[in-house]
Amino acid sequence: FKENSSSLPGVEIINIFLREYEYGSLAAHILGYTGEISEERLKMSQYGVGYEGGDQIGLTGIEEIYEQLLKGTKGKVTYEVDPIGRPKSIIEEIPFKSGNDLYLTIDIDMQKEVEEILANSILEIREKKLSQSEEYYEVTGASVVILSAQSGEVLSMASYPTYDPSVFTGGISESDWAYLNDPQNHFPLNNRAVMGYAPGSIFKLVTAFAGLSEDIINKARSISCMGTWYGLGQDYPKTCWAKGGHGALSIIGAIKVSCDIFFYQVGYELFLKNNNSGELLQKYSKIFGFGQKTGIDISSEGSGVVPDTEWKKEYFKGQVGKTIWFPGDSVNMAIGQGDLLVTPLQMAQAYSILVNRGLKYTPHVGKEIRSPEGDILISFSDKEPVNLNLDEGYMEIIEEGLVQVISQGTAAGRFAGFPLKEITVAGKTGTAEVAGKQDSAWFVCYAPVENPEYIVVVMLEQAGGGSSSAAPVARKLMDYLFGLNSGM
């Protein structure tokens, strides 16, 4: 057609790039999407060889991270032609080479079930009204992360709302692009599993470990909760979520009922120790992986925020009164509030460190790279964890409290009927207050405690309490993971 284009007016040859998504929108935020390479990217070193304008490349997700291993080599034939354009001989012929194949840790059946449970649960929560209000929960977004408990493998990662990556094939339309970026649609392109949120009480894992490690508390020490705490002075009272108080509690009891006042006191004493010169709460936050990227092989991972003295100076530059790190900042941070931001993936990794008694695995969705012939070129499951050399005794104390959360504490009602004697579950509820928005709900759990298989993190934006909204989602997931729905 090109050779005879002069005699074929109105005929145009257009290249169309095809990309098949067998499962539609399933795992869209993990896979990412493709598109035409930009001028900016062509100038980058990683695209310096083998790329040219018009090439389709991975722009997000694993499509972007593994682009170099997946792309292959384009074939080319150079002809010698006569004066009227007829081929006479082949000068050069370069055969095309298929790219390598990437195998994932994602269980596609699990991913499908997780996304369905999450979407259906969100619809149910949106039917509920806030207490003493005519306002309904908005649930603007959500995420679920399921890790293999004794490795860094991500078995499932869901983000809501989602999108269909096929709309990017061959170039996305203006209307589709406008829809995906309209705030009214809550930004479906965002992978909420790697975005930062206020964590609320699930962060008490860090505060508990810091308090035990710094001899602020031990298994026997009791702190009294009367509903209101005046540790910062009579002018700055802080309340527990249980307005009537919990009475005297040990660390295990405080975790079980998620007592805020117990952790206010621990956070305050961590601040007072050495006049906060060591910023102890921040130190242990970073040990558990917060404030830094996990290193997962997915693009656009956020690092969250672990606020400290230097961060406040920089963030509030020009507002002198806000640049000082006050005792109240540590107190708020101790219960997962203040300026602290964590990602659901970071939280999964933090509890993985607890589960593995100080071994820190790097989360990953890539399992192995194989050649077109099927030979294994790279295996991502061989990477050894980092040993953080943490006190196992302290982690066992914390775990005892987490087990009681499920059997007797803030999530007990949500796990009624679950076979806890056969499958022991440890977990933690979290409710995060966000200025100008409804509360965010969190829940993290793992099981079986004696030999953990799964770590599950659920985060729901503007959905209310961790116990009332996020824990029921996790319960449904645990029922599925252990085959309780099918009578297995």
Salt bridges, closest charged atoms under 4 A:
GLU52 OE2 - LYS74 NZ 2.99
ASP55 OD1 - LYS74 NZ 2.88
GLU63 OE1 - ARG19 NH2 2.70
GLU64 OE2 - ARG41 NH1 3.49
ASP82 OD2 - ARG86 NE 2.81
GLU92 OE1 - LYS76 NZ 3.90
GLU116 OE2 - LYS112 NZ 2.78
GLU124 OE1 - LYS476 NZ 3.13
GLU134 OE1 - LYS129 NZ 2.68
GLU153 OE2 - LYS367 NZ 3.02
GLU214 OE1 - LYS273 NZ 2.87
GLU214 OE2 - LYS283 NZ 3.92
ASP260 OD1 - LYS204 NZ 2.85
GLU269 OE2 - ARG221 NH2 2.83
ASP308 OD2 - LYS286 NZ 3.74
GLU310 OE2 - LYS313 NZ 3.75
GLU314 OE2 - LYS317 NZ 3.25
ASP329 OD2 - LYS312 NZ 2.91
GLU368 OE2 - ARG370 NE 2.65
GLU399 OE1 - ARG357 NH2 2.85
GLU400 OE1 - LYS219 NZ 3.44
GLU461 OE2 - ARG192 NE 2.74
ASP479 OD1 - ARG475 NE 3.06
